[in-house]
Amino acid sequence: MENAAARMEKDIEMLSKISAPGPGVTRLPFTPEAKKTVEALKWLMAEAGMEVRVDASEAVIGRLEGKRRETILIGSHYDSVKNGGAFDGMSGVICGIETVRQLREAEIQPLYSVEVIAMNDEEGARFSSGFLSSKALLGEITVDELKRLKDAAGISIYEAMEAYGADPDRIGEAVRELEGLKAFLEVHIEQGPILEANQKSIGIVDTIVGMKRRIITVKGRADHVGTTPMDMRIDAIEIAAKAVARLGDLAREYEHTVATCGYFAPLPNAVNTVASEVKFSVDIRSTKLENVDAVYHRFLAILDEEAARFKGSYSILETLTVDPVDMDEKLQGLIEDSCIQNGFAYQHINSGAGHDSLPIGEKMPTAMIFVPSKKGRSHCPEEDTDCKYLAQAVAILKDVVLNLK
């Protein structure tokens, strides 16, 4: 396992250097950094002995033929958030590549074919949507949606793909026949403190939270801050801020529920002008769909009240809606068996983050393996995971690939 850990650490370090300037790793979809990453992953997969292709969503796919055409998918994503870490997503991709390396080194042809898939735009950091490749392989992305979803500069996914050199009109070619897919397995860093605190090296995920993500635009009126009385203003910031300030307390009323405004952009963003507009994000997550819906509708009621009070208005862009998903019990059992046989310290855990396993898990048998995050840190340059835990995850992946019937 030491050799595997060292190899994966080297791969992850190499890939972390492919980043936009600034702290940590910034690898947004359909950027020069994404293109360089695709080329690096193609090389790593080919070196591991896989046949490699890139699909219409810019997912990188490497295939190892088994005795049967039915396929086990192993993967995660290669995009990052802005100023993120080296391990989010990419560690799962590298675990998949290392699994195939070890199968080939041992001259083992598995019963089922294995495909390692490095997916694009899982995070939604640029277009506020996410799960592009995973939804594309399920047939849940349309050309119209590519045209509708835009980044902060007003560039749509469709336009970004064209500028990148991809063909957005071919997005339908990424769809897979689910009958030929046996399972999806994803290794991911926990992105939280639980495994480390409990001194566990492996987390077997039971449920992934559902979520709603929206971009809300509040319209007010630009006025002079010194000459416009308070009772005559339509201040977009005041409307938005009064509602956003109550979002967290709404979530606290429901078990296993979180709500966040992580993006807040006023216009004209000047010290001496009343804001005419504010765009902000709302992200609500829970293991229970009814909790997500309750927080969202109560938040909108507050926003309605504040907009009416100040004679403003607002509109909503729906960027992401996914229900909570339970992982496959049979696959969980195989993972647990492997942990016991190998002597790995493990526990069951829920995922508060969304992953490619979320949309895929609605359509086919899916399982997730978590490994510890140092100090629970993620989505930041300090994100770190000891690669010895990734080596344990690879041992589990091999066991599942070889024992799944």
C-alpha positions in Angstrom: 0.0 0.0 0.0 2.9 2.3 0.6 3.8 2.2 -3.1 0.2 3.0 -4.1 0.0 5.9 -1.6 3.3 7.3 -3.0 2.1 7.0 -6.6 -1.2 8.7 -6.0 0.4 11.5 -4.0 2.7 12.1 -6.9 -0.2 12.2 -9.4 -2.3 14.5 -7.2 0.6 16.9 -6.7 1.3 17.0 -10.4 -2.4 17.7 -11.2 -2.7 20.4 -8.5 -0.1 22.5 -10.4 -2.6 22.8 -13.3 -4.5 25.8 -11.9 -5.4 29.4 -12.6 -3.1 31.9 -10.7 -3.9 32.4 -7.0 -4.0 30.4 -3.8 -4.9 26.8 -3.9 -6.4 25.1 -7.0 -8.7 26.9 -9.4 -9.8 24.7 -12.2 -13.2 25.9 -13.6 -14.9 24.2 -16.4 -14.1 25.1 -20.0 -11.0 27.1 -19.2 -7.4 26.6 -20.3 -6.7 24.9 -17.0 -9.5 22.4 -17.7 -8.1 21.6 -21.1 -4.6 21.0 -19.7 -6.1 18.7 -17.0 -8.0 16.7 -19.6 -4.7 16.1 -21.5 -2.9 15.1 -18.3 -5.7 12.6 -17.3 -5.7 11.1 -20.8 -2.0 10.4 -20.4 -2.3 8.9 -16.9 -5.2 6.7 -18.0 -3.3 5.5 -21.1 -0.2 4.9 -19.1 -2.2 2.7 -16.8 -3.3 0.6 -19.8 -6.7 1.9 -20.5 -8.4 2.8 -23.8 -9.2 6.5 -23.4 -11.8 8.8 -24.9 -13.4 12.2 -24.0 -17.2 12.4 -24.2 -19.4 15.3 -25.3 -19.4 16.8 -21.8 -15.6 16.8 -21.6 -15.5 13.9 -19.2 -12.4 11.8 -19.6 -13.1 8.1 -19.7 -10.6 5.2 -19.5 -11.7 1.6 -20.1 -10.2 -1.7 -19.0 -12.0 -4.6 -20.8 -13.3 -7.4 -18.5 -14.6 -10.8 -19.4 -18.1 -9.2 -19.9 -19.1 -6.0 -21.6 -21.1 -4.9 -18.5 -19.3 -2.1 -16.9 -18.4 -0.9 -13.4 -17.8 2.9 -13.4 -15.3 4.3 -10.9 -14.8 8.0 -10.8 -15.3 11.5 -9.5 -14.7 15.0 -10.9 -11.7 17.0 -12.1 -13.0 20.6 -11.8 -12.6 22.6 -8.6 -14.0 25.6 -6.8 -12.2 28.9 -6.9 -9.1 28.7 -4.6 -9.9 25.1 -3.6 -7.7 22.2 -2.7 -5.9 19.5 -4.5 -7.9 16.5 -3.2 -11.6 17.4 -3.8 -12.8 15.2 -6.7 -9.4 14.5 -8.1 -8.5 12.0 -5.4 -11.4 9.9 -6.5 -10.3 10.0 -10.1 -6.8 9.0 -9.1 -8.1 6.1 -6.9 -9.9 4.8 -10.0 -6.7 5.0 -12.1 -4.7 3.3 -9.4 -7.2 0.5 -9.1 -6.8 -0.3 -12.8 -3.0 0.0 -12.5 -3.0 -2.7 -9.8 -5.3 -5.0 -11.7 -3.1 -4.8 -14.7 0.1 -5.2 -12.7 -1.4 -8.4 -11.1 -2.5 -9.5 -14.6 -6.1 -9.8 -13.5 -8.9 -9.5 -16.0 -12.0 -8.7 -13.9 -15.4 -10.2 -14.7 -16.9 -6.9 -15.5 -15.2 -4.2 -17.6 -14.0 -1.2 -15.6 -14.3 2.4 -16.7 -12.6 5.3 -14.8 -14.5 8.5 -15.4 -13.2 12.0 -14.6 -16.2 14.2 -14.7 -16.5 17.8 -15.6 -18.3 20.7 -13.8 -19.5 18.8 -10.8 -19.0 21.8 -8.5 -21.1 24.3 -10.3 -18.6 26.9 -9.3 -18.7 28.8 -12.6 -22.3 28.3 -13.8 -24.1 27.7 -10.4 -25.5 24.4 -11.6 -23.1 21.5 -11.4 -23.2 17.7 -12.2 -22.7 18.5 -15.9 -21.0 15.2 -16.9 -23.0 13.0 -14.5 -26.3 14.4 -15.7 -25.1 14.3 -19.3 -24.5 10.5 -19.1 -28.0 10.1 -17.7 -29.6 12.2 -20.5 -30.6 14.9 -18.1 -28.9 17.9 -19.8 -30.4 19.5 -22.9 -29.0 22.1 -25.3 -31.6 24.6 -24.1 -30.3 24.2 -20.6 -26.7 24.8 -21.8 -27.9 28.0 -23.3 -29.9 29.0 -20.2 -27.2 28.6 -17.5 -24.7 31.4 -17.4 -21.7 32.5 -15.4 -21.2 35.8 -13.6 -20.0 37.4 -16.9 -23.1 36.4 -18.7 -21.4 33.6 -20.7 -23.6 30.5 -21.1 -22.4 27.0 -20.8 -23.2 26.7 -24.5 -21.0 29.7 -25.4 -18.2 28.5 -23.1 -18.1 25.1 -24.7 -17.9 26.6 -28.2 -15.0 28.9 -27.1 -13.3 25.9 -25.5 -13.5 23.9 -28.7 -16.3 21.5 -27.7 -19.5 21.1 -29.6 -22.5 21.8 -27.2 -25.0 20.6 -29.8 -23.6 17.1 -29.4 -24.2 16.9 -25.6 -26.7 14.1 -26.3 -23.9 11.9 -27.4 -22.7 11.6 -23.8 -25.8 9.6 -22.8 -25.1 6.0 -21.7 -27.2 2.9 -21.9 -27.9 2.2 -18.2 -28.6 -1.5 -18.9 -24.9 -1.9 -19.6 -23.7 -0.2 -16.4 -23.4 -2.5 -13.4 -22.5 0.0 -10.7 -20.9 3.4 -10.0 -18.3 3.7 -7.2 -16.9 7.0 -6.0 -14.1 7.7 -3.6 -14.1 11.2 -2.1 -12.6 13.1 0.8 -15.1 13.6 3.6 -14.8 17.4 3.5 -15.7 17.4 7.2 -14.2 16.5 10.6 -16.1 13.3 11.6 -13.8 10.5 10.4 -10.7 12.2 11.8 -12.4 12.9 15.1 -13.6 9.3 15.4 -10.2 7.9 14.3 -11.7 6.1 11.3 -10.0 5.7 8.0 -13.0 4.8 5.9 -16.5 6.2 5.8 -19.3 4.2 4.1 -21.8 6.7 2.9 -25.5 5.9 3.6 -27.3 8.9 2.2 -26.3 12.0 0.1 -28.3 15.1 0.9 -30.8 16.6 -1.5 -30.5 20.3 -2.4 -32.0 23.3 -4.0 -29.6 26.0 -5.5 -31.0 29.2 -6.8 -29.7 32.6 -8.0 -32.1 35.3 -6.9 -32.0 38.8 -8.4 -33.6 41.6 -6.3 -34.5 44.8 -8.2 -34.5 48.2 -6.5 -33.7 51.7 -7.6 -30.4 53.6 -7.8 -30.5 56.9 -5.9 -28.2 59.3 -4.2 -27.4 58.0 -0.6 -27.3 61.5 0.9 -30.4 63.1 -0.7 -32.8 60.2 -0.8 -34.8 59.9 2.5 -35.0 56.4 4.1 -38.8 56.1 3.5 -38.4 56.9 -0.2 -35.7 54.4 -1.1 -36.0 51.1 -2.9 -32.7 49.6 -1.7 -32.0 46.2 -3.3 -29.3 45.5 -0.7 -31.7 46.1 2.3 -34.4 43.9 0.8 -31.9 41.0 0.1 -29.9 41.4 3.3 -33.0 41.3 5.6 -34.1 38.0 4.0 -30.6 36.4 3.8 -30.0 37.3 7.5 -32.8 34.9 8.5 -31.8 32.0 6.2 -29.5 30.3 8.6 -32.0 30.5 11.5 -34.6 28.8 9.3 -32.3 25.9 8.6 -31.5 25.5 12.3 -35.1 24.6 13.0 -34.8 21.4 10.9 -32.6 18.4 11.7 -29.7 17.6 9.3 -30.4 20.7 7.3 -28.1 23.6 6.2 -28.7 26.7 4.2 -26.2 29.2 2.8 -25.9 32.4 0.9 -22.3 32.2 -0.5 -22.6 34.7 -3.4 -23.8 38.3 -3.0 -23.3 40.8 -5.8 -24.8 44.3 -5.6 -25.0 46.9 -8.4 -23.6 49.5 -8.9 -21.6 48.5 -5.8 -20.7 52.1 -5.0 -20.3 53.8 -1.6 -22.5 56.7 -2.6 -25.3 55.0 -4.5 -28.4 53.1 -3.3 -28.2 49.6 -4.8 -30.4 49.1 -7.9 -29.9 45.4 -7.9 -28.5 42.4 -6.0 -27.8 38.9 -7.2 -27.3 36.3 -4.5 -27.3 32.6 -4.2 -29.4 30.3 -1.9 -28.2 26.8 -1.3 -30.3 24.5 0.9 -29.5 20.9 1.8 -30.9 18.1 3.9 -31.2 14.4 4.1 -34.9 15.0 4.1 -36.6 16.5 1.0 -39.4 18.0 3.1 -36.9 20.0 5.1 -35.3 21.5 2.0 -38.7 22.5 0.7 -39.9 23.9 4.0 -36.8 26.2 4.4 -37.0 27.3 0.8 -40.7 28.2 0.9 -40.4 30.0 4.2 -37.4 31.9 2.9 -39.4 33.0 -0.2 -42.2 34.2 2.1 -39.7 36.4 4.0 -38.4 37.7 0.7 -41.9 38.4 -0.5 -42.6 40.4 2.7 -39.4 42.5 2.4 -39.8 43.2 -1.3 -43.4 44.3 -0.8 -42.4 46.5 2.2 -39.8 48.4 0.2 -41.7 48.2 -3.2 -39.0 46.2 -4.8 -39.2 43.0 -6.9 -37.2 39.8 -7.4 -36.8 37.0 -9.9 -35.4 33.4 -9.4 -33.1 31.4 -11.6 -33.4 27.7 -10.8 -29.9 26.2 -11.2 -30.1 22.9 -9.4 -32.7 20.7 -7.7 -31.8 17.1 -6.6 -33.5 14.8 -4.1 -31.7 13.0 -1.3 -30.4 9.6 -2.5 -29.6 6.4 -0.5 -26.6 4.4 -1.5 -27.0 0.8 -2.7 -27.1 -1.7 0.2 -25.5 -4.5 -1.8 -22.5 -2.3 -2.6 -22.3 -1.0 0.9 -22.2 -4.6 2.1 -19.2 -5.4 -0.2 -17.4 -2.3 1.1 -18.0 -3.3 4.7 -16.8 -6.8 4.0 -13.6 -5.4 2.5 -13.0 -3.1 5.5 -13.4 -6.1 7.9 -11.2 -8.4 5.9 -8.5 -5.8 5.6 -8.7 -4.5 9.1 -9.7 -1.0 8.1 -11.3 1.2 10.8 -14.6 2.3 9.3 -18.0 3.8 10.1 -21.2 4.6 8.3 -21.8 8.3 7.5 -24.1 10.6 5.6 -22.8 13.1 3.0 -23.7 16.8 3.5 -22.0 17.6 0.2 -23.4 16.9 -3.2 -21.4 14.5 -5.4 -21.7 13.0 -8.9 -23.0 9.9 -7.0 -26.1 12.0 -6.2 -27.7 12.2 -9.7 -26.2 8.8 -10.7 -27.5 7.1 -7.6 -31.0 7.9 -8.6 -30.6 5.8 -11.7 -28.2 2.9 -11.0 -26.6 1.1 -8.0 -24.1 3.5 -6.5 -21.8 3.6 -3.5 -19.4 6.2 -2.0 -16.3 5.7 0.1 -15.1 8.6 2.2 -11.6 9.1 3.5 -10.6 11.6 6.2 -10.0 15.3 5.6 -7.3 16.8 7.8 -9.0 19.1 10.4 -12.1 18.7 8.2 -10.9 21.4 5.8 -12.1 21.5 2.2 -12.8 24.0 -0.6 -9.7 25.9 0.6 -6.0 25.8 -0.1 -5.4 24.0 3.2 -7.4 21.0 2.1 -5.4 17.8 2.7 -5.8 14.0 3.1 -3.1 11.4 3.9 -2.7 9.3 0.8 -2.4 6.1 3.0 -6.2 6.4 3.3 -6.6 6.6 -0.5 -4.5 3.4 -0.7 -7.0 1.7 1.6 -9.9 3.0 -0.6 -8.2 1.5 -3.6 -7.9 -1.9 -1.9 -11.7 -1.7 -1.2 -12.4 -0.7 -4.8 -10.5 -3.7 -6.1 -12.4 -6.0 -3.7 -15.7 -4.7 -4.9 -14.7 -4.9 -8.6 -13.6 -8.6 -8.1 -16.5 -9.7 -5.8 -19.5 -8.0 -7.4 -21.8 -10.6 -9.0 
